[in-house]
Amino acid sequence: MANKLYEQIMAMDLKEIENYIKEAFPNASIEIQDLAGDGNHYSATVTCSEFAGKSKIEQHKMVYNSLKGKMGNELHALAIKTKEK
């Protein structure tokens, strides 16, 4: 019971994740999947021209920064794949 309540309070919606990323990268192509069907484990593939010339680490940091501190709080796990447009 307590775990279910925690998940409801802490879970982040797939669309909400997409909206945060889209706000930071309006021209990006974004694909998000709920990996476990539990609203806590997601995968995001972000294709964006702003990644040009940046390392994978820099690209991933850009995506994490777009989530405005939600990672590790409302958003439990997010696997990120980035690609240059």
C-alpha positions in Angstrom: 0.0 0.0 0.0 2.7 2.5 1.0 4.7 1.6 -2.2 1.7 2.3 -4.4 1.1 5.7 -2.7 4.8 6.6 -3.1 4.6 5.7 -6.8 1.5 7.8 -7.4 3.1 10.8 -5.7 6.6 10.4 -7.2 5.9 9.1 -10.7 6.3 11.3 -13.7 4.0 11.0 -16.8 5.5 10.2 -20.2 4.0 13.3 -21.7 5.4 15.4 -18.9 8.9 14.2 -19.7 8.4 14.9 -23.4 7.1 18.4 -22.6 10.2 19.3 -20.5 12.6 18.1 -23.2 10.5 19.7 -26.0 10.6 23.0 -24.1 14.4 22.9 -24.0 14.8 21.6 -27.6 11.8 22.8 -29.6 13.1 21.4 -32.9 14.0 18.0 -31.5 12.5 14.7 -32.4 11.7 12.9 -29.2 10.7 9.3 -28.6 9.9 8.1 -25.0 9.0 4.6 -23.9 7.8 3.3 -20.5 10.2 0.4 -20.2 8.5 -1.5 -17.3 5.0 -0.2 -17.6 5.2 1.2 -14.1 5.5 4.9 -14.8 9.0 5.0 -13.3 11.4 3.5 -15.8 11.7 5.3 -19.2 13.8 5.5 -22.2 14.2 8.7 -24.2 15.7 9.0 -27.7 16.3 12.7 -28.5 17.5 13.7 -32.0 18.5 17.4 -32.1 20.7 19.7 -34.2 21.9 21.4 -30.9 23.9 18.2 -30.2 26.3 18.9 -33.1 29.9 19.0 -32.0 29.1 17.9 -28.4 30.3 14.7 -26.8 27.7 12.1 -25.7 28.3 13.1 -22.1 27.5 16.8 -22.9 24.4 15.8 -24.9 23.1 13.7 -22.0 23.8 16.5 -19.6 21.8 18.8 -21.8 18.8 16.4 -21.7 19.1 15.9 -17.9 19.2 19.7 -17.4 16.0 20.1 -19.5 14.2 18.0 -16.8 14.8 20.8 -14.2 15.8 18.7 -11.3 13.0 16.1 -11.7 15.6 13.3 -12.3 16.0 11.2 -9.1 12.9 12.8 -7.6 9.6 12.5 -9.6 11.5 10.7 -12.4 13.1 7.5 -11.1 15.0 6.2 -14.1 15.6 7.5 -17.6 17.9 5.8 -20.2 18.9 8.4 -22.7 20.0 8.0 -26.3 21.0 11.2 -28.2 21.5 11.7 -31.9 22.5 14.7 -34.0 20.0 15.8 -36.6 
